[in-house]
Amino acid sequence: MIGLSPMKLALLSDLHANLQALTACLADAHARGATHHAFLGDLVGYGADPGPVVDIVMRMVNQGAWALKGNHDAAAVNPDPTNRRADHVGGVWSHSQLVHASAVDPARWSYITRPSEAAESMTAAQAQQATHVFCGHVHEQRLFYTGATGRTMAFEPTAGVALPVPAHRQWLATIGSVGQPRDGRPEAGYAILDVTTLQLTFVRVPYDHRAAAAAILKAGLPSFNAMRLAIGQ
């Protein structure tokens, strides 16, 4: 549960070894007054810089940030060399680049793209007296909430606009992807929660995606991983 002390929490997910995007998002979060950081998984996979990205995150964890393990992180720790899918190749390659990982394997990696899926997740959170749920994995920014009738609805946020998320309702936000957005836009995505005012701001940050793509190609990773950065897919 998030404490009541004044704080702005930067929520970052799906970094996918994209050093350029991570650096840009952290600088943007600092400029917006972020005091705390939470990394919601998939630090590696797809991109060319798993080592530097993990180093940054672990350094911030040592300073008080939170970090979770995602499915690509699990693949990097326990790679299957027989799986030649492009999304898994990055995990196998990352395994050879990393020297440390420690987390508990989750039971499953489920996507939340529909109100019914969000409702299920919010119900599980409510059992633990949590009113707000934040997750990544889907690489898109969306806000789900329970209306006055109890029905779960979806809202498409506008970047940079602070949205009230009061505690008398249930909320679930998919915060987007730092390293590989999939909504047709190349800008990196993350969110900031103002815990004091209970306002959530979805953010998009331009970054040098061409340099990130060039690093992917130089590393010998699938060319599709590089191409998709420019088109947000």
C-alpha positions as CSV (number, residue, x, y, z in Angstrom):
1,M,0.0,0.0,0.0
2,I,1.3,3.4,-0.9
3,G,2.0,5.6,2.2
4,L,0.4,9.0,2.9
5,S,3.5,11.0,2.9
6,P,3.8,13.6,0.1
7,M,5.3,12.0,-2.9
8,K,5.2,11.7,-6.7
9,L,5.6,8.2,-7.9
10,A,7.0,7.6,-11.4
11,L,5.6,4.3,-12.8
12,L,7.7,2.8,-15.5
13,S,7.2,-0.5,-17.3
14,D,8.4,-2.6,-20.2
15,L,11.8,-0.9,-20.5
16,H,13.0,-3.7,-22.9
17,A,16.7,-2.8,-22.7
18,N,16.1,0.5,-24.4
19,L,18.7,2.7,-22.8
20,Q,17.8,5.8,-24.8
21,A,14.2,5.7,-23.8
22,L,14.9,4.9,-20.2
23,T,17.3,7.8,-19.9
24,A,14.8,10.2,-21.5
25,C,11.9,9.1,-19.2
26,L,14.0,9.3,-16.0
27,A,15.1,12.9,-17.0
28,D,11.4,13.8,-17.7
29,A,10.2,12.3,-14.4
30,H,12.9,14.3,-12.5
31,A,11.8,17.5,-14.3
32,R,8.2,16.7,-13.2
33,G,9.2,16.4,-9.6
34,A,9.1,12.6,-9.2
35,T,10.4,11.6,-5.7
36,H,9.9,7.8,-6.0
37,H,10.1,5.3,-8.8
38,A,8.5,1.9,-9.5
39,F,9.6,-0.4,-12.3
40,L,6.9,-2.8,-13.2
41,G,8.8,-5.5,-15.1
42,D,10.3,-6.4,-18.4
43,L,13.6,-4.6,-17.9
44,V,15.1,-6.6,-20.8
45,G,14.1,-8.2,-24.1
46,Y,14.0,-6.8,-27.6
47,G,16.5,-4.0,-27.1
48,A,20.3,-3.9,-27.2
49,D,21.3,-2.6,-23.7
50,P,20.1,-5.0,-21.0
51,G,23.2,-4.6,-18.9
52,P,23.2,-0.8,-18.7
53,V,19.4,-0.7,-18.2
54,V,19.5,-3.2,-15.4
55,D,22.4,-1.4,-13.8
56,I,20.4,1.8,-13.7
57,V,17.4,0.1,-12.2
58,M,19.3,-1.8,-9.6
59,R,21.2,1.4,-8.6
60,M,17.8,3.1,-8.1
61,V,16.4,0.1,-6.2
62,N,19.4,0.4,-3.8
63,Q,18.2,4.0,-3.3
64,G,14.7,3.0,-2.5
65,A,12.9,2.3,-5.8
66,W,10.7,-0.7,-6.4
67,A,11.2,-3.2,-9.1
68,L,9.2,-6.2,-10.3
69,K,10.1,-9.1,-12.6
70,G,8.3,-9.4,-16.0
71,N,8.0,-12.3,-18.4
72,H,11.0,-11.1,-20.5
73,D,13.1,-10.9,-17.4
74,A,12.1,-14.5,-16.6
75,A,13.1,-15.6,-20.1
76,A,16.5,-13.9,-19.7
77,V,17.1,-15.7,-16.4
78,N,15.9,-19.1,-17.7
79,P,16.2,-19.0,-21.5
80,D,15.0,-21.7,-23.9
81,P,17.5,-21.9,-26.7
82,T,15.2,-23.9,-28.9
83,N,12.6,-21.1,-29.0
84,R,13.4,-18.9,-32.1
85,R,10.5,-16.5,-31.8
86,A,11.8,-12.9,-32.2
87,D,10.5,-11.9,-28.8
88,H,12.3,-14.8,-27.1
89,V,15.6,-14.4,-29.0
90,G,16.1,-11.2,-27.0
91,G,15.7,-13.1,-23.8
92,V,18.2,-15.7,-24.7
93,W,20.7,-13.0,-25.9
94,S,20.1,-11.0,-22.7
95,H,20.9,-14.1,-20.6
96,S,24.4,-13.9,-22.0
97,Q,24.7,-10.2,-21.2
98,L,23.5,-10.3,-17.5
99,V,25.3,-11.4,-14.4
100,H,22.6,-11.0,-11.7
101,A,18.9,-11.4,-11.2
102,S,16.7,-12.2,-8.2
103,A,12.9,-12.4,-8.1
104,V,10.1,-14.9,-7.5
105,D,8.4,-16.3,-10.6
106,P,4.8,-15.2,-10.9
107,A,2.1,-17.7,-11.6
108,R,1.1,-16.3,-15.0
109,W,1.5,-13.4,-17.4
110,S,-2.0,-12.1,-18.2
111,Y,-2.8,-9.2,-20.4
112,I,-5.4,-6.6,-19.4
113,T,-6.9,-5.0,-22.5
114,R,-10.7,-5.2,-21.8
115,P,-12.9,-4.0,-18.9
116,S,-13.7,-7.6,-17.9
117,E,-10.1,-8.4,-17.4
118,A,-9.5,-5.1,-15.5
119,A,-12.5,-5.9,-13.3
120,E,-11.0,-9.3,-12.4
121,S,-7.7,-7.7,-11.5
122,M,-9.4,-5.0,-9.4
123,T,-11.5,-7.5,-7.5
124,A,-8.3,-9.4,-6.6
125,A,-6.7,-6.1,-5.5
126,Q,-9.8,-5.2,-3.4
127,A,-9.4,-8.4,-1.4
128,Q,-6.1,-6.9,-0.2
129,Q,-7.8,-3.5,0.5
130,A,-6.1,-1.9,-2.5
131,T,-8.1,0.7,-4.5
132,H,-5.5,1.4,-7.2
133,V,-3.7,-1.1,-9.5
134,F,-0.9,-0.2,-11.9
135,C,0.5,-2.6,-14.5
136,G,2.4,-2.8,-17.8
137,H,2.7,-5.7,-20.1
138,V,0.3,-4.5,-22.8
139,H,2.5,-1.6,-23.9
140,E,-0.5,0.8,-24.2
141,Q,-1.8,3.5,-21.9
142,R,-5.3,3.1,-20.6
143,L,-7.3,3.7,-17.5
144,F,-10.1,1.5,-16.2
145,Y,-12.4,2.3,-13.3
146,T,-15.6,1.3,-11.6
147,G,-18.5,3.7,-12.2
148,A,-21.3,4.6,-9.8
149,T,-23.3,1.5,-10.9
150,G,-20.3,-0.8,-10.3
151,R,-19.7,-1.4,-14.0
152,T,-16.0,-1.3,-15.1
153,M,-15.3,1.2,-17.9
154,A,-12.3,2.1,-20.0
155,F,-10.9,5.6,-20.5
156,E,-8.3,6.6,-23.1
157,P,-6.1,9.2,-21.4
158,T,-4.5,12.3,-23.0
159,A,-0.8,12.6,-22.4
160,G,0.1,15.3,-19.9
161,V,-3.3,15.8,-18.4
162,A,-3.7,15.0,-14.7
163,L,-6.6,12.8,-14.0
164,P,-8.3,12.5,-10.5
165,V,-8.3,8.9,-9.3
166,P,-10.1,9.2,-5.9
167,A,-10.0,6.3,-3.5
168,H,-13.8,5.9,-3.3
169,R,-13.6,4.0,-6.6
170,Q,-11.5,1.2,-8.0
171,W,-8.9,2.1,-10.6
172,L,-6.5,0.1,-12.9
173,A,-4.0,1.8,-15.1
174,T,-1.9,0.2,-17.8
175,I,0.9,2.7,-17.9
176,G,2.4,2.0,-21.3
177,S,5.9,1.1,-22.3
178,V,9.1,3.0,-21.9
179,G,11.1,0.9,-24.4
180,Q,8.6,-0.3,-27.0
181,P,5.2,1.5,-27.2
182,R,2.6,-0.3,-29.4
183,D,-0.1,2.3,-30.0
184,G,1.3,3.7,-33.3
185,R,3.4,6.4,-31.7
186,P,7.2,6.1,-31.2
187,E,7.4,8.3,-28.0
188,A,8.2,6.4,-24.8
189,G,5.4,6.1,-22.3
190,Y,5.1,6.1,-18.5
191,A,2.9,7.6,-15.8
192,I,3.2,9.7,-12.6
193,L,1.0,9.3,-9.6
194,D,0.7,12.2,-7.2
195,V,-0.1,10.4,-4.0
196,T,-0.9,13.6,-2.1
197,T,-3.7,14.7,-4.5
198,L,-4.5,11.3,-6.0
199,Q,-3.9,12.5,-9.5
200,L,-2.5,10.3,-12.3
201,T,-0.7,11.7,-15.3
202,F,0.1,9.6,-18.4
203,V,3.3,10.9,-20.1
204,R,4.8,10.5,-23.5
205,V,8.5,11.4,-24.0
206,P,10.3,11.8,-27.4
207,Y,13.7,10.1,-27.4
208,D,16.3,9.1,-30.0
209,H,14.6,5.9,-31.2
210,R,16.9,5.9,-34.3
211,A,19.9,5.4,-32.0
212,A,18.1,2.6,-30.1
213,A,17.3,0.9,-33.4
214,A,20.9,1.2,-34.6
215,A,22.1,-0.4,-31.4
216,I,19.7,-3.3,-32.0
217,L,21.0,-3.9,-35.5
218,K,24.6,-3.6,-34.3
219,A,24.0,-6.3,-31.7
220,G,22.7,-8.7,-34.3
221,L,19.2,-8.9,-32.9
222,P,16.1,-9.3,-35.2
223,S,15.7,-6.3,-37.5
224,F,12.0,-6.2,-36.7
225,N,12.9,-5.2,-33.2
226,A,14.6,-2.1,-34.6
227,M,12.0,-1.2,-37.2
228,R,9.0,-1.3,-34.8
229,L,10.5,1.5,-32.6
230,A,9.9,4.1,-35.3
231,I,6.3,3.1,-35.9
232,G,5.2,2.3,-32.3
233,Q,4.4,-1.3,-32.9
